[in-house]
């Protein structure tokens, strides 16, 4: 299981004068290496695999633009439940191009896109190896008007999702590396 701490920080983005809220969830994963997580991002390639990551809340997965040349620029369509079923278009970004500063050495950055490919929110998964596994932090940067009930539901979803790595990723990685 993931042991996590939870913090919510409200910030005003000075460059754009737009208000945001950061949801930050820290995890510690045993038996899961940073290399396994690196491999996972480019190998989620089916709904069946996507459901491994959260058997209850993940409904469907498909690539709009596949990560054939690396995951930066790839776009996935997912349907998942965070209190209510929601269709998301997630584009994987260059971590240096997003407005969230990274601390750890392994990074996956993304944006949730609107219908005009404009980012509505940002996500950063960052992680590093530790003696007995991996320390992972997920930061969601959302509009300040995001309802508190949604932040609470997203926190719960993220804790459950990241915790699932310990249940399937070591064996899936060994079978497919």
Order of alpha helices (4+ residues) and beta strands (2+ residues): beta-beta-alpha-alpha-beta-beta-beta-beta-beta-beta-alpha
